[in-house]
Protein backbone atom coordinates (compact mmCIF):
# COMPACT_ATOMS: atom_id res chain seq x y z
CA UNK A 1 0.00 0.00 0.00
CA UNK A 2 3.04 2.27 0.17
CA UNK A 3 4.56 3.95 -2.86
CA UNK A 4 7.73 3.78 -0.80
CA UNK A 5 8.51 3.09 2.82
CA UNK A 6 11.63 4.48 4.47
CA UNK A 7 12.47 3.09 7.88
CA UNK A 8 14.78 4.95 10.24
CA UNK A 9 16.64 3.67 13.26
CA UNK A 10 14.59 1.97 15.93
CA UNK A 11 13.74 3.75 19.16
CA UNK A 12 13.58 1.89 22.47
CA UNK A 13 10.02 1.50 23.76
CA UNK A 14 9.31 3.92 26.61
CA UNK A 15 5.64 3.17 26.98
CA UNK A 16 2.74 4.55 24.97
CA UNK A 17 3.34 8.12 23.83
CA UNK A 18 0.77 10.87 24.15
CA UNK A 19 -0.46 10.41 20.56
CA UNK A 20 -2.37 13.69 20.48
CA UNK A 21 0.81 15.69 21.14
CA UNK A 22 3.24 13.93 18.77
CA UNK A 23 4.76 16.28 16.21
CA UNK A 24 5.62 15.11 12.68
CA UNK A 25 7.73 17.25 10.35
CA UNK A 26 8.30 16.62 6.63
CA UNK A 27 11.18 18.39 4.91
CA UNK A 28 11.98 18.49 1.20
CA UNK A 29 15.64 19.36 0.61
CA UNK A 30 15.78 20.85 4.11
CA UNK A 31 12.68 23.05 3.83
CA UNK A 32 9.63 22.24 5.97
CA UNK A 33 6.68 21.36 3.73
CA UNK A 34 4.34 20.03 6.42
CA UNK A 35 4.20 19.94 10.22
CA UNK A 36 1.44 18.30 12.20
CA UNK A 37 0.64 17.66 15.85
CA UNK A 38 -1.34 14.57 16.75
CA UNK A 39 -2.18 14.05 13.12
CA UNK A 40 -2.93 10.33 12.95
CA UNK A 41 -6.41 9.71 11.49
CA UNK A 42 -7.21 7.04 14.11
CA UNK A 43 -6.16 9.25 16.99
CA UNK A 44 -4.45 6.34 18.75
CA UNK A 45 -2.82 3.92 16.28
CA UNK A 46 -2.54 1.31 19.06
CA UNK A 47 -6.20 0.55 18.26
CA UNK A 48 -5.06 -0.63 14.82
CA UNK A 49 -2.26 -2.71 16.34
CA UNK A 50 -4.68 -4.44 18.74
CA UNK A 51 -7.08 -5.27 15.91
CA UNK A 52 -4.21 -6.50 13.71
CA UNK A 53 -2.77 -8.70 16.48
CA UNK A 54 -6.14 -10.36 17.12
CA UNK A 55 -6.88 -10.85 13.43
CA UNK A 56 -3.42 -12.27 12.69
CA UNK A 57 -3.62 -14.70 15.63
CA UNK A 58 -7.10 -15.89 14.62
CA UNK A 59 -5.83 -16.42 11.06
CA UNK A 60 -2.95 -18.62 12.26
CA UNK A 61 -0.24 -16.03 11.55
CA UNK A 62 0.46 -14.32 14.89
CA UNK A 63 2.67 -11.25 14.98
CA UNK A 64 6.30 -11.96 15.81
CA UNK A 65 8.78 -9.95 17.84
CA UNK A 66 10.86 -7.69 15.64
CA UNK A 67 8.22 -7.41 12.94
CA UNK A 68 7.58 -4.07 11.27
CA UNK A 69 4.04 -2.70 11.34
CA UNK A 70 3.07 0.55 9.69
CA UNK A 71 0.06 2.56 10.79
CA UNK A 72 -0.48 4.95 7.89
CA UNK A 73 0.43 8.55 7.30
CA UNK A 74 0.58 11.33 9.88
CA UNK A 75 1.17 14.07 7.32
CA UNK A 76 -0.42 13.04 4.03
CA UNK A 77 1.35 11.78 0.93
CA UNK A 78 4.20 13.67 -0.72
CA UNK A 79 5.65 12.90 -4.11
CA UNK A 80 9.42 13.08 -4.41
CA UNK A 81 10.98 14.24 -7.63
CA UNK A 82 14.33 12.88 -8.85
CA UNK A 83 17.21 14.40 -6.92
CA UNK A 84 15.16 15.43 -3.89
CA UNK A 85 15.79 14.41 -0.31
CA UNK A 86 12.75 13.88 1.90
CA UNK A 87 13.18 13.83 5.68
CA UNK A 88 10.44 12.85 8.10
CA UNK A 89 11.04 13.58 11.75
CA UNK A 90 9.06 12.74 14.84
CA UNK A 91 11.10 14.70 17.41
CA UNK A 92 9.89 12.47 20.27
CA UNK A 93 10.49 9.23 18.37
CA UNK A 94 13.06 9.45 15.57
CA UNK A 95 13.83 10.45 12.02
CA UNK A 96 14.17 8.89 8.56
CA UNK A 97 15.61 10.35 5.38
CA UNK A 98 15.76 9.24 1.74
CA UNK A 99 17.22 10.72 -1.42
CA UNK A 100 15.33 9.89 -4.61
CA UNK A 101 17.62 9.62 -7.63
C-alpha positions in Angstrom: 0.0 0.0 0.0 3.0 2.3 0.2 4.6 3.9 -2.9 7.7 3.8 -0.8 8.5 3.1 2.8 11.6 4.5 4.5 12.5 3.1 7.9 14.8 5.0 10.2 16.6 3.7 13.3 14.6 2.0 15.9 13.7 3.7 19.2 13.6 1.9 22.5 10.0 1.5 23.8 9.3 3.9 26.6 5.6 3.2 27.0 2.7 4.6 25.0 3.3 8.1 23.8 0.8 10.9 24.2 -0.5 10.4 20.6 -2.4 13.7 20.5 0.8 15.7 21.1 3.2 13.9 18.8 4.8 16.3 16.2 5.6 15.1 12.7 7.7 17.3 10.3 8.3 16.6 6.6 11.2 18.4 4.9 12.0 18.5 1.2 15.6 19.4 0.6 15.8 20.9 4.1 12.7 23.1 3.8 9.6 22.2 6.0 6.7 21.4 3.7 4.3 20.0 6.4 4.2 19.9 10.2 1.4 18.3 12.2 0.6 17.7 15.8 -1.3 14.6 16.8 -2.2 14.0 13.1 -2.9 10.3 12.9 -6.4 9.7 11.5 -7.2 7.0 14.1 -6.2 9.3 17.0 -4.4 6.3 18.8 -2.8 3.9 16.3 -2.5 1.3 19.1 -6.2 0.6 18.3 -5.1 -0.6 14.8 -2.3 -2.7 16.3 -4.7 -4.4 18.7 -7.1 -5.3 15.9 -4.2 -6.5 13.7 -2.8 -8.7 16.5 -6.1 -10.4 17.1 -6.9 -10.8 13.4 -3.4 -12.3 12.7 -3.6 -14.7 15.6 -7.1 -15.9 14.6 -5.8 -16.4 11.1 -3.0 -18.6 12.3 -0.2 -16.0 11.6 0.5 -14.3 14.9 2.7 -11.2 15.0 6.3 -12.0 15.8 8.8 -10.0 17.8 10.9 -7.7 15.6 8.2 -7.4 12.9 7.6 -4.1 11.3 4.0 -2.7 11.3 3.1 0.6 9.7 0.1 2.6 10.8 -0.5 5.0 7.9 0.4 8.6 7.3 0.6 11.3 9.9 1.2 14.1 7.3 -0.4 13.0 4.0 1.3 11.8 0.9 4.2 13.7 -0.7 5.6 12.9 -4.1 9.4 13.1 -4.4 11.0 14.2 -7.6 14.3 12.9 -8.8 17.2 14.4 -6.9 15.2 15.4 -3.9 15.8 14.4 -0.3 12.7 13.9 1.9 13.2 13.8 5.7 10.4 12.9 8.1 11.0 13.6 11.7 9.1 12.7 14.8 11.1 14.7 17.4 9.9 12.5 20.3 10.5 9.2 18.4 13.1 9.4 15.6 13.8 10.5 12.0 14.2 8.9 8.6 15.6 10.4 5.4 15.8 9.2 1.7 17.2 10.7 -1.4 15.3 9.9 -4.6 17.6 9.6 -7.6 
